[in-house]
Amino acid sequence: MDLSVAEVGKEYVIKNIETGDEELKSFLFSLGCYSGETITVIANRKSGLTVAIKDARYNIDKDLAKAIIV
C-alpha cells in the first residue's frame, strides 16, 4: 500500500519508491526515505502528512505520499 492510506501512529518499513521522476527520488533519498528504512505517520491532514523518518519530522503532500510504498 502507499503511505497516503497508512494509519497514524503506526511504524512502517518502506518497500519501494514508485516514481519515474529522478529528482523526486533524489529528494526523498536526501530525507532518508529509501527501501528498508522505517517511517511513521504522525498526522494525516487534507493538505498532506507529517511523517517521522529517523530522528526528523517532515511535512509531505499527498502526491509524494502516494509514491512511497510501505
FENNOR-V679691 format. One record per residue. N is the residue number from 1. SS is DSSP state (H for helix, E for strand, L for the rest). PHI is phi in degrees with one decimal (NA if undefined). BURIAL is + if it has 16 or more other C-alpha atoms within 10 Angstrom, else -. Layout:
# FENNOR-V679691
N_SS_PHI_BURIAL ; N_SS_PHI_BURIAL
This chain:
# FENNOR-V679691
1_L_NA_- ; 2_E_-93.2_+ ; 3_H_-66.6_+ ; 4_H_-64.9_+ ; 5_H_-111.2_- ; 6_L_-74.6_+ ; 7_L_-75.8_- ; 8_L_-70.0_- ; 9_L_88.8_- ; 10_L_-98.1_- ; 11_E_-89.3_+ ; 12_E_-125.3_+ ; 13_E_-105.2_- ; 14_L_-72.0_+ ; 15_L_-94.0_+ ; 16_E_-164.9_+ ; 17_E_-112.4_+ ; 18_L_-102.6_- ; 19_L_-157.9_- ; 20_L_-89.9_- ; 21_L_-85.7_- ; 22_H_-64.2_- ; 23_H_-65.6_- ; 24_H_-65.9_- ; 25_H_-59.4_+ ; 26_H_-63.4_- ; 27_H_-62.3_- ; 28_H_-63.0_+ ; 29_H_-61.6_- ; 30_H_-65.6_- ; 31_L_-83.2_- ; 32_L_93.5_+ ; 33_L_-99.1_+ ; 34_L_-152.2_+ ; 35_L_-53.2_- ; 36_L_92.9_- ; 37_L_-82.6_- ; 38_E_-88.4_+ ; 39_E_-143.0_+ ; 40_E_-125.6_+ ; 41_E_-84.0_+ ; 42_E_-87.7_+ ; 43_E_-151.2_- ; 44_E_-129.0_+ ; 45_E_-120.9_- ; 46_L_-57.1_- ; 47_L_-76.7_- ; 48_E_158.0_+ ; 49_E_-122.0_+ ; 50_E_-105.8_+ ; 51_E_-125.3_+ ; 52_E_-113.0_+ ; 53_E_-127.0_+ ; 54_L_57.2_- ; 55_L_-103.8_- ; 56_E_-124.1_- ; 57_E_-118.3_- ; 58_E_-136.2_- ; 59_E_-100.3_+ ; 60_E_-128.1_- ; 61_L_-82.1_- ; 62_H_-62.3_+ ; 63_H_-63.5_- ; 64_H_-65.5_+ ; 65_H_-63.4_+ ; 66_H_-69.5_+ ; 67_H_-82.1_+ ; 68_E_-96.0_+ ; 69_E_-97.7_+ ; 70_L_-117.7_+
